[in-house]
Amino acid sequence: MKRLILALCCITLLAACQKVVVEQEKTTPPPKPTQLVVGTLYGPQIYFTSGQGESGYDYEMAERFANYLDLELKMQAFANISELYSAMRNGEIDIIAAGLADTPARREQFRLGPPLYRVNQVLVYRQGTAIPKNVDTLKGEITVTTDSSFVDTLTELQKSNPNLIWNQEKDKDAEELLTMIATGEIPYTIADSTSLDINRRFMPELREGLVLKYKQPVVWLLPATNSDKLMSELLAFWHIEKRSGTLAHLNEKYFAHVERFDYVDTRAFIRAIDNKLPKYQATFEKYAEGIDWRKLAATAYQESHWNPNARSPTGVRGLMMLTLPTAKQVGIKNRLDPYQSIKGGAKYLNSMLERLPDSIPDSQRMWFALASYNIGLGHVEDARKLAQSQGLNPSAWRDVKSVLPLLQKRKYYKKTRYGYARGNEAVHYVDSIRRYYDTLVWIDNQNMLLELKKKPLQTAEAKETELNKEGKQPQTDAPQQP
């Protein structure tokens, strides 16, 4: 018996000395992503599609970020903020890039990226309405979009303004609410200052009231969990783009030229689009060559308000306001003939584009060319050299734009090759053309949307006509009479 117990003890000790091998299941790493899926909202400064392709501040930044990650960009637009949030929670999108502001409520639900730009939240009302003095004494409700940062602002304001009331719209975006203000359907809404500046070019009846919140950062949203790597990459990307001037360039591109607003001029331009442009549009399209015809048309409006008989005391004449030497240079015999004028102006503007240095990027060449059209290529080159002497980028329009007004000061122009120039006028000239161009693009897209809305109706009518020709009755949902 003792021997048996001793044998069992030995076996137990030997077993205890053996390594325990646990067979583990082989796990395959998750597939490497090939796309960056970005959730967004439609808006002129956010994400916009037109015949010229895709645009928008958030779109351009998303495109750069996707290139930085070596991924294909997939922009996915949603109907409202609630749907964006749901898509993020369900893992359908990687990032929300939709011009959304940094708020405490969003910080509780998501991770927030670094600031892209800053906006004021402003009360918006229609021209003709009494100027609002205080949110507590408004004659009517404020209407805002559900889940917008404006809801947080109003909730905070209500603590000190108990009479404040508002209404939330889930199925309408900020631009639709601005349209409802312009048409008088609602009395008040809240908008980001940048959005208001942009939309006033199309709806000049909009008025800016009280500023409810100042300099609120606009950010991208990331998932609350499992986004450490993406956040790290986003921060690294943001630092690179900020140092390289990309953020400053996009701010200038989308917002700087719309800050100046002229109600009378905007109304007059919209009327001219209906009354004058149809007569010349085909000619603008014919002679534009590599230029977007709407930029050529916007230039012509800035020059003459599309008046073929326009004259100035300095001797420039016609729709494109050509000087006599310029007309001879581009082969135009009659400057007062609108069709010859458009042809000559387009040829001259294209020549300005061709003569610009290669260092100027394609996205900014037109603004340099327009400034050259206005004050001459030599003066623009003087401004570029002046910018470089001040440590600025001579091939960035935002930098050259900032020094052009210095050409009017003797301290600076006496050192230039071509001397004095009305540089401030050139800046205003280019900004105005950019605003007119943006308005033409917006109207073109509105017309496209109207055509799309008509198509189903036209299809139904065509089908009914076809059935009638065949002697058949179209089907309806109504019950047949016995």
C-alpha positions in Angstrom: 0.0 0.0 0.0 2.9 2.4 0.9 4.5 1.6 -2.4 1.3 2.5 -4.3 0.9 5.8 -2.4 4.6 6.6 -3.1 4.1 5.9 -6.8 1.0 8.1 -7.0 2.9 11.0 -5.3 5.8 10.7 -7.8 3.3 10.8 -10.8 1.6 13.9 -9.3 5.0 15.7 -8.8 6.1 14.9 -12.4 2.8 16.1 -13.8 3.1 19.4 -11.8 6.5 19.9 -13.4 5.2 19.7 -17.0 4.3 22.9 -18.9 0.6 23.3 -19.5 0.1 24.0 -23.1 -3.1 25.8 -24.0 -4.1 25.7 -27.6 -5.0 29.2 -28.7 -7.2 30.1 -31.6 -5.4 31.9 -34.4 -6.8 35.4 -34.8 -6.5 37.3 -38.1 -5.8 41.0 -37.8 -8.7 43.3 -39.1 -8.3 44.3 -42.7 -6.5 47.5 -43.4 -8.9 50.3 -44.4 -8.9 51.5 -47.9 -11.3 54.4 -47.5 -11.8 57.4 -45.2 -15.5 57.7 -44.8 -16.5 61.2 -43.9 -20.0 62.1 -42.8 -21.1 65.7 -43.7 -23.9 68.1 -44.4 -24.5 70.1 -47.6 -23.6 73.7 -47.4 -21.6 76.3 -49.5 -18.8 76.4 -46.9 -19.0 72.7 -45.9 -19.6 70.4 -48.8 -21.0 71.4 -52.2 -21.3 69.6 -55.5 -21.7 71.4 -58.8 -20.9 71.1 -62.5 -17.3 72.1 -61.6 -17.0 69.2 -59.1 -16.9 69.1 -55.3 -16.0 72.0 -53.1 -16.2 73.3 -49.5 -13.9 74.0 -46.6 -14.6 70.7 -44.9 -14.4 68.8 -48.3 -11.0 70.3 -49.1 -9.6 69.5 -45.7 -11.1 65.9 -45.8 -9.5 65.4 -49.2 -6.1 66.5 -47.9 -6.5 64.3 -44.8 -7.4 61.2 -46.9 -4.3 61.9 -49.1 -2.2 62.2 -45.9 -3.5 58.8 -44.8 -3.1 57.3 -48.3 -6.8 56.4 -48.4 -9.6 57.0 -50.8 -12.0 59.7 -49.7 -15.7 58.9 -49.5 -17.9 61.9 -48.6 -21.3 60.8 -47.3 -23.8 63.6 -46.9 -26.7 63.2 -44.5 -30.0 65.0 -44.2 -29.5 66.3 -40.7 -27.3 66.3 -37.6 -29.2 63.5 -35.9 -28.5 61.1 -38.8 -24.8 62.1 -38.7 -24.7 61.2 -35.0 -26.4 57.9 -35.6 -24.1 57.0 -38.4 -21.1 57.7 -36.2 -22.4 55.6 -33.3 -23.2 52.7 -35.7 -19.6 52.8 -37.1 -20.8 53.8 -40.6 -18.5 56.8 -40.8 -15.0 57.5 -39.5 -15.3 61.3 -39.0 -17.9 64.0 -38.9 -16.8 67.0 -40.9 -19.8 69.3 -41.2 -19.0 72.8 -39.9 -20.1 71.8 -36.4 -19.0 73.9 -33.4 -17.4 72.8 -30.2 -20.0 72.4 -27.5 -20.2 70.7 -24.0 -23.0 68.4 -25.3 -20.8 67.2 -28.2 -17.8 66.7 -25.9 -19.9 64.3 -23.9 -20.7 62.2 -26.9 -17.7 62.3 -29.2 -14.0 63.2 -29.3 -13.3 66.6 -30.9 -10.5 67.5 -33.2 -8.5 70.7 -33.2 -10.2 74.0 -34.3 -10.4 74.7 -38.0 -11.8 78.3 -37.8 -14.0 80.3 -35.4 -17.4 81.8 -35.8 -19.9 84.0 -34.0 -23.4 82.8 -33.4 -25.7 85.6 -34.5 -29.5 86.2 -34.4 -30.9 86.6 -37.9 -34.0 88.4 -39.0 -35.5 89.8 -42.2 -35.1 93.3 -43.5 -38.1 95.5 -42.5 -38.4 93.7 -39.1 -37.7 95.9 -36.0 -34.1 95.5 -35.0 -34.1 93.1 -32.0 -32.6 94.7 -28.9 -32.8 91.7 -26.5 -33.6 88.0 -26.9 -36.1 88.3 -24.0 -38.3 90.8 -25.8 -38.5 89.2 -29.3 -41.8 89.4 -31.1 -42.0 85.7 -32.2 -40.2 82.4 -31.7 -36.6 81.6 -32.7 -36.4 78.6 -35.0 -33.2 76.5 -35.0 -32.1 73.1 -36.3 -32.4 70.1 -33.9 -29.1 69.0 -32.4 -27.4 72.2 -33.5 -25.1 74.1 -31.2 -27.7 76.9 -31.2 -29.9 74.7 -29.0 -27.2 74.7 -26.3 -26.8 78.5 -26.6 -30.5 79.0 -26.2 -30.7 76.7 -23.3 -28.0 78.6 -21.5 -29.6 82.0 -22.4 -33.0 80.9 -21.1 -31.5 80.7 -17.5 -31.2 84.5 -17.5 -34.0 85.2 -20.0 -37.0 83.2 -18.8 -39.4 84.5 -21.5 -37.1 83.2 -24.3 -38.9 80.5 -26.4 -37.7 78.6 -29.5 -38.7 75.9 -31.9 -36.6 73.1 -33.2 -36.8 71.8 -36.8 -35.5 68.3 -37.4 -36.1 68.1 -41.2 -34.6 71.5 -42.2 -31.0 72.6 -42.3 -29.5 76.0 -41.4 -29.7 77.2 -45.0 -33.4 76.3 -45.3 -34.1 78.2 -42.2 -32.3 81.2 -43.6 -34.4 80.9 -46.8 -37.5 80.9 -44.6 -36.3 84.1 -42.9 -35.8 85.7 -46.3 -39.3 84.8 -47.5 -40.9 85.9 -44.2 -42.1 82.4 -43.1 -40.4 82.6 -39.7 -39.3 85.7 -37.8 -35.9 84.6 -36.3 -33.2 82.0 -36.5 -29.6 81.7 -35.4 -26.7 81.2 -37.8 -22.9 81.0 -37.8 -21.5 84.3 -38.9 -19.7 82.7 -41.9 -22.9 81.0 -43.1 -24.8 84.3 -42.9 -22.1 86.1 -44.8 -22.2 83.5 -47.6 -26.0 83.3 -47.8 -26.5 87.1 -47.9 -25.1 87.1 -51.4 -28.1 85.0 -52.5 -30.6 86.4 -50.0 -29.8 90.1 -49.4 -33.0 90.5 -47.2 -31.2 88.7 -44.3 -30.0 90.9 -41.5 -27.6 90.3 -38.7 -28.8 91.0 -35.2 -27.4 90.3 -31.7 -24.3 88.2 -31.4 -25.2 85.4 -29.0 -21.8 83.7 -28.8 -18.3 84.9 -29.9 -15.5 83.1 -31.6 -16.8 79.5 -31.2 -14.3 77.0 -32.7 -15.5 74.8 -35.5 -14.2 71.2 -35.3 -14.5 67.7 -36.6 -16.0 64.9 -34.5 -14.5 61.4 -34.0 -15.9 58.3 -32.3 -15.8 58.4 -28.5 -14.0 55.0 -28.4 -11.4 53.2 -30.5 -10.3 56.4 -32.2 -6.8 56.9 -30.5 -4.9 56.2 -33.7 -7.2 58.4 -35.9 -7.0 61.2 -33.4 -3.2 61.0 -33.3 -3.1 61.1 -37.1 -5.5 64.0 -37.3 -3.5 66.1 -34.8 -0.3 65.5 -36.8 -2.0 66.4 -40.0 -3.5 69.5 -38.5 -0.2 70.8 -37.3 1.3 70.2 -40.8 -1.5 72.0 -42.6 -1.5 74.9 -40.1 2.3 75.4 -40.5 2.1 75.2 -44.3 -0.7 77.9 -44.4 -3.5 75.7 -45.7 -5.9 76.7 -43.0 -5.2 80.4 -43.6 -5.6 79.8 -47.4 -9.0 78.1 -47.0 -10.2 80.8 -44.6 -9.4 83.4 -47.2 -10.8 81.3 -50.0 -14.2 80.7 -48.4 -14.8 83.6 -46.0 -12.6 86.6 -46.5 -14.2 87.9 -49.7 -17.8 87.7 -48.4 -17.3 89.8 -45.3 -18.1 93.0 -47.2 -21.9 93.2 -47.9 -23.8 95.7 -50.0 -27.6 95.2 -50.0 -28.3 97.4 -53.0 -25.5 96.0 -55.1 -26.5 92.4 -54.3 -30.1 93.1 -55.3 -29.1 94.8 -58.5 -26.8 91.8 -59.4 -29.6 89.3 -58.9 -31.9 91.4 -61.1 -29.2 91.6 -63.8 -28.9 87.8 -63.8 -32.5 87.6 -64.9 -32.7 90.6 -67.1 -29.3 91.0 -68.8 -27.2 87.8 -68.5 -29.4 85.6 -70.8 -28.4 87.9 -73.8 -24.7 87.3 -73.3 -24.4 84.0 -71.6 -23.8 82.0 -74.7 -21.0 84.4 -75.7 -19.3 84.1 -72.3 -19.4 80.3 -72.7 -18.1 80.4 -76.3 -15.0 82.6 -75.6 -14.1 81.6 -72.0 -11.7 78.8 -73.2 -10.0 77.5 -70.1 -11.8 79.9 -67.8 -15.1 79.0 -66.0 -17.5 81.2 -68.0 -19.1 82.4 -64.8 -15.8 83.9 -63.7 -15.7 85.7 -67.1 -19.3 86.9 -66.6 -18.6 88.0 -63.1 -15.6 90.0 -64.3 -17.7 91.7 -67.0 -20.4 92.6 -64.4 -17.7 94.2 -62.1 -16.4 96.1 -65.1 -19.6 97.4 -66.7 -22.6 95.9 -64.9 -23.1 94.1 -68.3 -23.7 97.5 -70.0 -22.2 97.3 -73.6 -22.1 101.1 -73.9 -20.2 101.7 -70.6 -17.5 104.3 -70.7 -15.1 105.8 -68.2 -13.2 109.1 -68.0 -9.9 107.1 -68.4 -10.8 105.9 -71.8 -11.9 102.3 -71.2 -15.1 101.2 -72.9 -17.5 98.4 -73.5 -18.8 95.4 -71.7 -15.3 94.3 -70.6 -14.0 97.9 -70.3 -11.0 97.5 -72.6 -8.4 100.2 -73.2 -7.7 101.1 -76.8 -4.2 99.6 -76.7 -5.5 96.4 -75.1 -8.3 96.1 -77.8 -5.7 96.4 -80.5 -3.5 93.9 -78.8 -6.3 91.3 -78.8 -7.6 92.1 -82.3 -10.8 93.9 -81.3 -12.0 96.7 -83.7 -15.2 97.8 -82.0 -15.0 98.0 -78.2 -18.7 98.9 -77.9 -19.8 95.7 -79.7 -20.6 93.4 -76.7 -19.7 90.2 -78.5 -16.3 91.5 -79.6 -15.7 93.0 -76.2 -16.3 89.6 -74.5 -14.1 87.9 -77.0 -11.3 90.4 -76.4 -11.7 90.4 -72.6 -11.5 86.6 -72.5 -8.4 86.6 -74.6 -6.7 89.2 -72.5 -7.6 87.5 -69.2 -6.3 84.2 -70.5 -3.1 85.9 -71.5 -2.7 87.2 -67.9 -3.1 83.6 -66.7 -0.5 82.3 -69.0 2.0 85.0 -68.1 1.8 84.4 -64.3 4.8 82.5 -62.7 4.4 78.7 -62.4 4.9 78.9 -58.7 1.4 80.3 -58.2 -1.0 77.3 -57.7 -3.9 76.7 -60.1 -6.5 77.3 -57.3 -5.2 80.9 -56.9 -4.0 81.9 -60.4 -7.4 83.5 -61.3 -7.2 86.0 -58.5 -3.7 87.1 -59.5 -4.9 87.3 -63.1 -7.9 89.4 -62.2 -5.7 91.8 -60.1 -3.4 92.1 -63.2 -6.5 92.7 -65.4 -7.4 95.6 -63.1 -4.1 97.3 -62.3 -1.6 95.6 -64.6 0.7 92.6 -64.3 3.7 94.8 -63.4 2.1 96.2 -60.3 1.0 92.7 -59.2 4.6 91.6 -59.6 5.7 94.5 -57.5 3.3 93.4 -54.8 4.6 89.8 -55.0 8.2 91.1 -54.4 7.0 93.3 -51.6 5.3 90.3 -50.0 8.5 88.3 -50.3 10.5 91.1 -48.7 8.2 90.9 -45.7 8.6 87.2 -45.2 5.3 86.4 -46.8 4.5 83.9 -49.6 4.5 85.7 -53.0 2.5 82.9 -54.6 -0.3 82.9 -52.0 -3.2 85.3 -52.8 -4.0 85.9 -49.1 -0.4 87.3 -48.6 -0.2 89.4 -51.8 -3.7 90.7 -51.1 -2.5 92.0 -47.7 0.3 94.0 -49.2 -1.4 95.3 -52.4 -2.8 98.4 -50.6 0.8 99.3 -49.7 1.4 100.2 -53.3 -0.5 103.4 -52.6 2.0 104.5 -49.9 5.1 106.4 -51.1 7.2 104.6 -48.4 6.7 101.4 -50.4 6.0 102.2 -54.0 9.1 104.4 -54.4 11.1 101.2 -54.1 9.1 99.3 -56.7 9.8 99.0 -60.4 6.4 100.2 -61.6 5.6 102.7 -58.9 2.2 103.8 -57.5 -0.9 101.7 -58.0 -4.4 101.6 -56.5 -3.7 98.3 -54.7 -6.7 98.6 -52.4 -9.0 99.0 -55.4 -7.5 95.8 -56.9 -8.3 93.9 -53.7 -11.9 95.2 -53.7 -12.1 94.3 -57.4 -11.1 90.7 -57.0 -13.3 90.2 -53.9 -16.3 91.6 -55.7 -15.8 89.3 -58.7 -15.5 86.3 -56.3 -18.8 87.2 -54.7 -20.5 87.6 -58.1 -19.0 84.3 -59.2 -20.2 82.5 -56.1 -23.7 83.9 -56.6 -23.8 82.6 -60.2 -22.6 79.2 -59.1 -25.4 79.1 -56.4 -28.1 80.1 -58.9 -26.9 77.5 -61.4 -27.2 74.8 -58.7 -30.6 76.0 -57.7 -31.7 75.7 -61.3 -30.2 72.2 -61.5 -32.2 71.2 -58.3 -35.4 72.5 -59.9 -34.8 70.5 -63.0 -34.2 67.4 -61.0 -37.5 68.0 -59.1 -39.4 68.3 -62.4 -38.0 65.1 -63.9 -40.3 62.6 -62.0 -43.3 64.7 -63.0 -42.2 64.8 -66.6 -41.7 61.1 -66.6 -45.1 60.5 -65.2 -46.6 62.8 -67.8 -44.7 61.1 -70.6 -45.9 57.7 -69.4 -49.5 58.8 -69.3 -49.2 60.2 -72.8 -47.7 57.0 -74.1 -50.5 54.9 -72.5 -53.1 57.2 -74.0 -51.5 56.7 -77.5 -51.8 52.9 -76.9 -55.4 53.3 -75.9 -54.8 52.1 -72.3 -55.9 53.8 -69.1 -53.3 54.8 -66.6 -53.5 52.9 -63.3 -54.5 54.7 -60.2 -54.9 53.9 -56.6 -58.6 54.7 -56.6 -61.0 51.8 -56.7 -62.8 51.1 -60.0 -66.5 52.0 -60.2 -68.8 49.0 -60.9 
